[in-house]
Amino acid sequence: MGKRLLVPATVFQRSKGNPFKSNRRSYPIYFGYSYQIQDMVTLALPEGFRVESVPESRSEVYSDAFRYQNSATRILEGLQMKRSMMVDGFIFDKGTYPAIKHFYESVLGGDSEQAVLQRTELAK
């Protein structure tokens, strides 16, 4: 182990890739159901480590149907990570595809961010 540890900013949401990879869409976009996911994780740091850096908070909104927020914050005990994502709708016109594709690309970018923990002198 080196002097630093990388911690994913989203613990429970591992990326499955972008479901909208194509640059073109021929048919409307269909979601089986509306959903909302909210995660809040507090991480107590291992002895001898401190938070060196956290990723910048991210927020992405497309119309009233798509919302995403992701943040990591230093707290006294260590690190607190929050993530929320909401999709509210079932069928979207193919003309909205570029905006929805961009939304999911932003979500993947936010979900791949990492906090950095640094080992202190006490941990050697």
C-alpha positions, 0 to 999 in steps of 0.5 A, a space after each residue: 500500500 502506498 501513501 494514498 487510498 482511492 475511495 469511490 465517491 459512489 459506494 453502492 452504484 457501480 457503473 454498468 456503462 452508458 445505456 445510450 451509447 449510440 449517437 442516433 436514435 430511431 425510436 422513442 425512449 422507454 423506461 419500464 417505471 419511474 424511480 428514485 435512488 438515494 444513497 448516503 454513506 458515512 465512512 469512518 477513516 482507518 487509523 492513520 489516514 486523513 481526507 486529502 481531497 474530495 471530488 467536486 459536487 455534481 448536479 445534472 438536471 434535464 427537464 423535470 424528469 431527470 435529476 442527479 446529484 452527487 457529493 462527497 464531504 469531509 466530516 470530523 469522523 471521515 467522509 460523507 458521500 451522498 448520491 441521488 438520481 431520479 427518472 420520472 417518466 416512461 416514454 420520451 420522444 426520440 428528439 429528446 435523445 441527445 439531452 438524455 444521452 448527455 444526462 447519462 454521460 454526466 451521471 457516469 462521470 460523477 459516479 466514477 469520481 474518487 476521494 483521496 485518503 492520505 496516510 499520515 506519519 502515525 500510520 507508517 
